[in-house]
Amino acid sequence: MFERFNRRLDADLIDYVEEELDIEGFNREMMKYLLWYNVERGLMD
């Protein structure tokens, strides 16, 4: 289960955020991704 999440995280967020962000910027993007992953993506299943 965690491997699948990590693979999605890498493909969906880390590869998407190609520009260099500071840690605060990356954390903001991570929060947006987690909200999408846990709420909106669940509605699509």
CHARMM-style PDB file with segment names, atoms N, HN, CA, C and O in Angstrom:
ATOM      1  N   MET     1       0.817  -1.183   0.000  1.00  0.00      PROA
ATOM      2  CA  MET     1       0.000   0.000   0.000  1.00  0.00      PROA
ATOM      3  C   MET     1       0.869   1.258   0.000  1.00  0.00      PROA
ATOM      4  O   MET     1       0.629   2.174  -0.786  1.00  0.00      PROA
ATOM      5  N   PHE     2       1.866   1.310   0.865  1.00  0.00      PROA
ATOM      6  HN  PHE     2       2.062   0.566   1.504  1.00  0.00      PROA
ATOM      7  CA  PHE     2       2.725   2.487   0.923  1.00  0.00      PROA
ATOM      8  C   PHE     2       3.550   2.637  -0.341  1.00  0.00      PROA
ATOM      9  O   PHE     2       3.824   3.755  -0.779  1.00  0.00      PROA
ATOM     10  N   GLU     3       3.944   1.524  -0.925  1.00  0.00      PROA
ATOM     11  HN  GLU     3       3.722   0.616  -0.569  1.00  0.00      PROA
ATOM     12  CA  GLU     3       4.718   1.601  -2.152  1.00  0.00      PROA
ATOM     13  C   GLU     3       3.894   2.240  -3.257  1.00  0.00      PROA
ATOM     14  O   GLU     3       4.410   3.037  -4.040  1.00  0.00      PROA
ATOM     15  N   ARG     4       2.609   1.890  -3.324  1.00  0.00      PROA
ATOM     16  HN  ARG     4       2.189   1.242  -2.688  1.00  0.00      PROA
ATOM     17  CA  ARG     4       1.739   2.463  -4.344  1.00  0.00      PROA
ATOM     18  C   ARG     4       1.575   3.962  -4.115  1.00  0.00      PROA
ATOM     19  O   ARG     4       1.613   4.740  -5.068  1.00  0.00      PROA
ATOM     20  N   PHE     5       1.393   4.376  -2.851  1.00  0.00      PROA
ATOM     21  HN  PHE     5       1.362   3.744  -2.077  1.00  0.00      PROA
ATOM     22  CA  PHE     5       1.268   5.806  -2.550  1.00  0.00      PROA
ATOM     23  C   PHE     5       2.555   6.534  -2.926  1.00  0.00      PROA
ATOM     24  O   PHE     5       2.502   7.599  -3.540  1.00  0.00      PROA
ATOM     25  N   ASN     6       3.699   5.978  -2.568  1.00  0.00      PROA
ATOM     26  HN  ASN     6       3.742   5.113  -2.069  1.00  0.00      PROA
ATOM     27  CA  ASN     6       4.975   6.621  -2.886  1.00  0.00      PROA
ATOM     28  C   ASN     6       5.182   6.733  -4.394  1.00  0.00      PROA
ATOM     29  O   ASN     6       5.718   7.730  -4.877  1.00  0.00      PROA
ATOM     30  N   ARG     7       4.759   5.717  -5.132  1.00  0.00      PROA
ATOM     31  HN  ARG     7       4.324   4.907  -4.740  1.00  0.00      PROA
ATOM     32  CA  ARG     7       4.881   5.753  -6.586  1.00  0.00      PROA
ATOM     33  C   ARG     7       3.985   6.849  -7.160  1.00  0.00      PROA
ATOM     34  O   ARG     7       4.396   7.582  -8.059  1.00  0.00      PROA
ATOM     35  N   ARG     8       2.758   6.962  -6.642  1.00  0.00      PROA
ATOM     36  HN  ARG     8       2.423   6.366  -5.911  1.00  0.00      PROA
ATOM     37  CA  ARG     8       1.844   8.023  -7.090  1.00  0.00      PROA
ATOM     38  C   ARG     8       2.390   9.390  -6.728  1.00  0.00      PROA
ATOM     39  O   ARG     8       2.338  10.323  -7.530  1.00  0.00      PROA
ATOM     40  N   LEU     9       2.915   9.504  -5.513  1.00  0.00      PROA
ATOM     41  HN  LEU     9       2.957   8.746  -4.862  1.00  0.00      PROA
ATOM     42  CA  LEU     9       3.482  10.775  -5.065  1.00  0.00      PROA
ATOM     43  C   LEU     9       4.607  11.203  -5.987  1.00  0.00      PROA
ATOM     44  O   LEU     9       4.686  12.366  -6.385  1.00  0.00      PROA
ATOM     45  N   ASP    10       5.463  10.275  -6.322  1.00  0.00      PROA
ATOM     46  HN  ASP    10       5.398   9.331  -6.000  1.00  0.00      PROA
ATOM     47  CA  ASP    10       6.581  10.579  -7.213  1.00  0.00      PROA
ATOM     48  C   ASP    10       6.084  10.988  -8.593  1.00  0.00      PROA
ATOM     49  O   ASP    10       6.561  11.973  -9.157  1.00  0.00      PROA
ATOM     50  N   ALA    11       5.143  10.251  -9.134  1.00  0.00      PROA
ATOM     51  HN  ALA    11       4.755   9.451  -8.676  1.00  0.00      PROA
ATOM     52  CA  ALA    11       4.653  10.538 -10.482  1.00  0.00      PROA
ATOM     53  C   ALA    11       3.796  11.790 -10.527  1.00  0.00      PROA
ATOM     54  O   ALA    11       3.902  12.581 -11.465  1.00  0.00      PROA
ATOM     55  N   ASP    12       2.949  11.979  -9.526  1.00  0.00      PROA
ATOM     56  HN  ASP    12       2.862  11.336  -8.765  1.00  0.00      PROA
ATOM     57  CA  ASP    12       1.986  13.078  -9.562  1.00  0.00      PROA
ATOM     58  C   ASP    12       2.541  14.392  -9.042  1.00  0.00      PROA
ATOM     59  O   ASP    12       2.196  15.450  -9.569  1.00  0.00      PROA
ATOM     60  N   LEU    13       3.373  14.359  -8.046  1.00  0.00      PROA
ATOM     61  HN  LEU    13       3.654  13.500  -7.618  1.00  0.00      PROA
ATOM     62  CA  LEU    13       3.812  15.609  -7.432  1.00  0.00      PROA
ATOM     63  C   LEU    13       5.268  15.918  -7.711  1.00  0.00      PROA
ATOM     64  O   LEU    13       5.585  16.986  -8.234  1.00  0.00      PROA
ATOM     65  N   ILE    14       6.143  15.016  -7.376  1.00  0.00      PROA
ATOM     66  HN  ILE    14       5.886  14.148  -6.951  1.00  0.00      PROA
ATOM     67  CA  ILE    14       7.571  15.313  -7.461  1.00  0.00      PROA
ATOM     68  C   ILE    14       7.995  15.520  -8.910  1.00  0.00      PROA
ATOM     69  O   ILE    14       8.762  16.439  -9.198  1.00  0.00      PROA
ATOM     70  N   ASP    15       7.512  14.684  -9.827  1.00  0.00      PROA
ATOM     71  HN  ASP    15       6.889  13.937  -9.593  1.00  0.00      PROA
ATOM     72  CA  ASP    15       7.839  14.878 -11.236  1.00  0.00      PROA
ATOM     73  C   ASP    15       7.148  16.113 -11.792  1.00  0.00      PROA
ATOM     74  O   ASP    15       7.683  16.769 -12.686  1.00  0.00      PROA
ATOM     75  N   TYR    16       5.960  16.442 -11.274  1.00  0.00      PROA
ATOM     76  HN  TYR    16       5.526  15.910 -10.548  1.00  0.00      PROA
ATOM     77  CA  TYR    16       5.205  17.599 -11.744  1.00  0.00      PROA
ATOM     78  C   TYR    16       5.870  18.903 -11.318  1.00  0.00      PROA
ATOM     79  O   TYR    16       5.927  19.857 -12.093  1.00  0.00      PROA
ATOM     80  N   VAL    17       6.370  18.943 -10.095  1.00  0.00      PROA
ATOM     81  HN  VAL    17       6.325  18.167  -9.466  1.00  0.00      PROA
ATOM     82  CA  VAL    17       7.003  20.149  -9.554  1.00  0.00      PROA
ATOM     83  C   VAL    17       8.473  20.116  -9.956  1.00  0.00      PROA
ATOM     84  O   VAL    17       9.343  19.752  -9.166  1.00  0.00      PROA
ATOM     85  N   GLU    18       8.728  20.504 -11.197  1.00  0.00      PROA
ATOM     86  HN  GLU    18       8.022  20.800 -11.839  1.00  0.00      PROA
ATOM     87  CA  GLU    18      10.087  20.449 -11.705  1.00  0.00      PROA
ATOM     88  C   GLU    18      10.905  21.662 -11.293  1.00  0.00      PROA
ATOM     89  O   GLU    18      12.127  21.579 -11.177  1.00  0.00      PROA
ATOM     90  N   GLU    19      10.237  22.785 -11.071  1.00  0.00      PROA
ATOM     91  HN  GLU    19       9.244  22.852 -11.165  1.00  0.00      PROA
ATOM     92  CA  GLU    19      10.963  23.968 -10.655  1.00  0.00      PROA
ATOM     93  C   GLU    19      11.454  23.780  -9.232  1.00  0.00      PROA
ATOM     94  O   GLU    19      10.840  23.067  -8.438  1.00  0.00      PROA
ATOM     95  N   GLU    20      12.538  24.412  -8.928  1.00  0.00      PROA
ATOM     96  HN  GLU    20      13.036  24.991  -9.573  1.00  0.00      PROA
ATOM     97  CA  GLU    20      13.081  24.278  -7.589  1.00  0.00      PROA
ATOM     98  C   GLU    20      12.283  25.153  -6.635  1.00  0.00      PROA
ATOM     99  O   GLU    20      12.148  26.359  -6.838  1.00  0.00      PROA
ATOM    100  N   LEU    21      11.764  24.532  -5.604  1.00  0.00      PROA
ATOM    101  HN  LEU    21      11.874  23.551  -5.439  1.00  0.00      PROA
ATOM    102  CA  LEU    21      10.997  25.232  -4.596  1.00  0.00      PROA
ATOM    103  C   LEU    21      11.757  25.216  -3.286  1.00  0.00      PROA
ATOM    104  O   LEU    21      12.524  24.296  -3.007  1.00  0.00      PROA
ATOM    105  N   ASP    22      11.534  26.240  -2.493  1.00  0.00      PROA
ATOM    106  HN  ASP    22      10.911  26.988  -2.721  1.00  0.00      PROA
ATOM    107  CA  ASP    22      12.061  26.182  -1.138  1.00  0.00      PROA
ATOM    108  C   ASP    22      11.196  25.211  -0.347  1.00  0.00      PROA
ATOM    109  O   ASP    22      10.173  24.748  -0.851  1.00  0.00      PROA
ATOM    110  N   ILE    23      11.576  24.906   0.846  1.00  0.00      PROA
ATOM    111  HN  ILE    23      12.407  25.282   1.255  1.00  0.00      PROA
ATOM    112  CA  ILE    23      10.863  23.891   1.630  1.00  0.00      PROA
ATOM    113  C   ILE    23       9.424  24.314   1.902  1.00  0.00      PROA
ATOM    114  O   ILE    23       8.528  23.470   1.915  1.00  0.00      PROA
ATOM    115  N   GLU    24       9.187  25.611   2.119  1.00  0.00      PROA
ATOM    116  HN  GLU    24       9.915  26.297   2.109  1.00  0.00      PROA
ATOM    117  CA  GLU    24       7.823  26.074   2.358  1.00  0.00      PROA
ATOM    118  C   GLU    24       6.965  25.915   1.106  1.00  0.00      PROA
ATOM    119  O   GLU    24       5.803  25.517   1.188  1.00  0.00      PROA
ATOM    120  N   GLY    25       7.540  26.227  -0.042  1.00  0.00      PROA
ATOM    121  HN  GLY    25       8.484  26.550  -0.108  1.00  0.00      PROA
ATOM    122  CA  GLY    25       6.815  26.065  -1.300  1.00  0.00      PROA
ATOM    123  C   GLY    25       6.490  24.607  -1.579  1.00  0.00      PROA
ATOM    124  O   GLY    25       5.386  24.282  -2.017  1.00  0.00      PROA
ATOM    125  N   PHE    26       7.448  23.738  -1.325  1.00  0.00      PROA
ATOM    126  HN  PHE    26       8.344  24.002  -0.969  1.00  0.00      PROA
ATOM    127  CA  PHE    26       7.192  22.315  -1.525  1.00  0.00      PROA
ATOM    128  C   PHE    26       6.126  21.822  -0.563  1.00  0.00      PROA
ATOM    129  O   PHE    26       5.260  21.038  -0.949  1.00  0.00      PROA
ATOM    130  N   ASN    27       6.178  22.274   0.691  1.00  0.00      PROA
ATOM    131  HN  ASN    27       6.882  22.912   1.005  1.00  0.00      PROA
ATOM    132  CA  ASN    27       5.164  21.860   1.676  1.00  0.00      PROA
ATOM    133  C   ASN    27       3.769  22.314   1.256  1.00  0.00      PROA
ATOM    134  O   ASN    27       2.798  21.580   1.440  1.00  0.00      PROA
ATOM    135  N   ARG    28       3.662  23.522   0.692  1.00  0.00      PROA
ATOM    136  HN  ARG    28       4.451  24.118   0.542  1.00  0.00      PROA
ATOM    137  CA  ARG    28       2.351  23.984   0.205  1.00  0.00      PROA
ATOM    138  C   ARG    28       1.843  23.083  -0.906  1.00  0.00      PROA
ATOM    139  O   ARG    28       0.673  22.699  -0.914  1.00  0.00      PROA
ATOM    140  N   GLU    29       2.721  22.743  -1.847  1.00  0.00      PROA
ATOM    141  HN  GLU    29       3.671  23.055  -1.841  1.00  0.00      PROA
ATOM    142  CA  GLU    29       2.327  21.855  -2.942  1.00  0.00      PROA
ATOM    143  C   GLU    29       1.957  20.471  -2.419  1.00  0.00      PROA
ATOM    144  O   GLU    29       1.024  19.844  -2.919  1.00  0.00      PROA
ATOM    145  N   MET    30       2.690  19.996  -1.414  1.00  0.00      PROA
ATOM    146  HN  MET    30       3.448  20.506  -1.008  1.00  0.00      PROA
ATOM    147  CA  MET    30       2.391  18.691  -0.823  1.00  0.00      PROA
ATOM    148  C   MET    30       1.022  18.699  -0.151  1.00  0.00      PROA
ATOM    149  O   MET    30       0.273  17.729  -0.270  1.00  0.00      PROA
ATOM    150  N   MET    31       0.684  19.778   0.551  1.00  0.00      PROA
ATOM    151  HN  MET    31       1.292  20.566   0.648  1.00  0.00      PROA
ATOM    152  CA  MET    31      -0.627  19.869   1.195  1.00  0.00      PROA
ATOM    153  C   MET    31      -1.745  19.862   0.153  1.00  0.00      PROA
ATOM    154  O   MET    31      -2.762  19.195   0.340  1.00  0.00      PROA
ATOM    155  N   LYS    32      -1.562  20.597  -0.941  1.00  0.00      PROA
ATOM    156  HN  LYS    32      -0.736  21.139  -1.094  1.00  0.00      PROA
ATOM    157  CA  LYS    32      -2.560  20.596  -2.016  1.00  0.00      PROA
ATOM    158  C   LYS    32      -2.722  19.192  -2.584  1.00  0.00      PROA
ATOM    159  O   LYS    32      -3.836  18.729  -2.826  1.00  0.00      PROA
ATOM    160  N   TYR    33      -1.583  18.521  -2.795  1.00  0.00      PROA
ATOM    161  HN  TYR    33      -0.678  18.898  -2.598  1.00  0.00      PROA
ATOM    162  CA  TYR    33      -1.630  17.166  -3.346  1.00  0.00      PROA
ATOM    163  C   TYR    33      -2.333  16.209  -2.396  1.00  0.00      PROA
ATOM    164  O   TYR    33      -3.160  15.405  -2.826  1.00  0.00      PROA
ATOM    165  N   LEU    34      -2.013  16.289  -1.110  1.00  0.00      PROA
ATOM    166  HN  LEU    34      -1.342  16.942  -0.761  1.00  0.00      PROA
ATOM    167  CA  LEU    34      -2.638  15.382  -0.147  1.00  0.00      PROA
ATOM    168  C   LEU    34      -4.136  15.619  -0.052  1.00  0.00      PROA
ATOM    169  O   LEU    34      -4.903  14.665   0.080  1.00  0.00      PROA
ATOM    170  N   LEU    35      -4.562  16.866  -0.117  1.00  0.00      PROA
ATOM    171  HN  LEU    35      -3.939  17.641  -0.225  1.00  0.00      PROA
ATOM    172  CA  LEU    35      -6.003  17.138  -0.128  1.00  0.00      PROA
ATOM    173  C   LEU    35      -6.653  16.526  -1.362  1.00  0.00      PROA
ATOM    174  O   LEU    35      -7.709  15.900  -1.270  1.00  0.00      PROA
ATOM    175  N   TRP    36      -6.022  16.709  -2.511  1.00  0.00      PROA
ATOM    176  HN  TRP    36      -5.164  17.218  -2.586  1.00  0.00      PROA
ATOM    177  CA  TRP    36      -6.557  16.101  -3.728  1.00  0.00      PROA
ATOM    178  C   TRP    36      -6.573  14.577  -3.609  1.00  0.00      PROA
ATOM    179  O   TRP    36      -7.575  13.939  -3.933  1.00  0.00      PROA
ATOM    180  N   TYR    37      -5.479  14.000  -3.152  1.00  0.00      PROA
ATOM    181  HN  TYR    37      -4.665  14.519  -2.889  1.00  0.00      PROA
ATOM    182  CA  TYR    37      -5.346  12.550  -3.084  1.00  0.00      PROA
ATOM    183  C   TYR    37      -6.380  11.938  -2.152  1.00  0.00      PROA
ATOM    184  O   TYR    37      -6.961  10.898  -2.462  1.00  0.00      PROA
ATOM    185  N   ASN    38      -6.610  12.578  -1.010  1.00  0.00      PROA
ATOM    186  HN  ASN    38      -6.138  13.422  -0.758  1.00  0.00      PROA
ATOM    187  CA  ASN    38      -7.497  12.009  -0.001  1.00  0.00      PROA
ATOM    188  C   ASN    38      -8.965  12.371  -0.199  1.00  0.00      PROA
ATOM    189  O   ASN    38      -9.837  11.642   0.274  1.00  0.00      PROA
ATOM    190  N   VAL    39      -9.260  13.464  -0.876  1.00  0.00      PROA
ATOM    191  HN  VAL    39      -8.552  14.056  -1.260  1.00  0.00      PROA
ATOM    192  CA  VAL    39     -10.657  13.904  -0.998  1.00  0.00      PROA
ATOM    193  C   VAL    39     -11.142  13.774  -2.433  1.00  0.00      PROA
ATOM    194  O   VAL    39     -12.009  12.949  -2.724  1.00  0.00      PROA
ATOM    195  N   GLU    40     -10.598  14.569  -3.318  1.00  0.00      PROA
ATOM    196  HN  GLU    40      -9.894  15.239  -3.081  1.00  0.00      PROA
ATOM    197  CA  GLU    40     -11.116  14.618  -4.680  1.00  0.00      PROA
ATOM    198  C   GLU    40     -10.873  13.323  -5.445  1.00  0.00      PROA
ATOM    199  O   GLU    40     -11.757  12.857  -6.164  1.00  0.00      PROA
ATOM    200  N   ARG    41      -9.703  12.743  -5.304  1.00  0.00      PROA
ATOM    201  HN  ARG    41      -8.984  13.122  -4.720  1.00  0.00      PROA
ATOM    202  CA  ARG    41      -9.397  11.503  -6.012  1.00  0.00      PROA
ATOM    203  C   ARG    41     -10.323  10.390  -5.553  1.00  0.00      PROA
ATOM    204  O   ARG    41     -10.738   9.551  -6.353  1.00  0.00      PROA
ATOM    205  N   GLY    42     -10.648  10.383  -4.259  1.00  0.00      PROA
ATOM    206  HN  GLY    42     -10.311  11.064  -3.610  1.00  0.00      PROA
ATOM    207  CA  GLY    42     -11.563   9.375  -3.725  1.00  0.00      PROA
ATOM    208  C   GLY    42     -12.949   9.454  -4.331  1.00  0.00      PROA
ATOM    209  O   GLY    42     -13.638   8.440  -4.449  1.00  0.00      PROA
ATOM    210  N   LEU    43     -13.361  10.648  -4.714  1.00  0.00      PROA
ATOM    211  HN  LEU    43     -12.802  11.471  -4.618  1.00  0.00      PROA
ATOM    212  CA  LEU    43     -14.673  10.813  -5.336  1.00  0.00      PROA
ATOM    213  C   LEU    43     -14.705  10.271  -6.749  1.00  0.00      PROA
ATOM    214  O   LEU    43     -15.770   9.930  -7.263  1.00  0.00      PROA
ATOM    215  N   MET    44     -13.539  10.188  -7.385  1.00  0.00      PROA
ATOM    216  HN  MET    44     -12.674  10.465  -6.968  1.00  0.00      PROA
ATOM    217  CA  MET    44     -13.472   9.697  -8.762  1.00  0.00      PROA
ATOM    218  C   MET    44     -13.516   8.180  -8.818  1.00  0.00      PROA
ATOM    219  O   MET    44     -13.836   7.625  -9.869  1.00  0.00      PROA
ATOM    220  N   ASP    45     -13.206   7.484  -7.725  1.00  0.00      PROA
ATOM    221  HN  ASP    45     -12.946   7.935  -6.871  1.00  0.00      PROA
ATOM    222  CA  ASP    45     -13.184   6.008  -7.733  1.00  0.00      PROA
ATOM    223  C   ASP    45     -14.565   5.415  -7.737  1.00  0.00      PROA
ATOM    224  OT1 ASP    45     -14.711   4.192  -7.743  1.00  0.00      PROA
TER     225      ASP     45
END
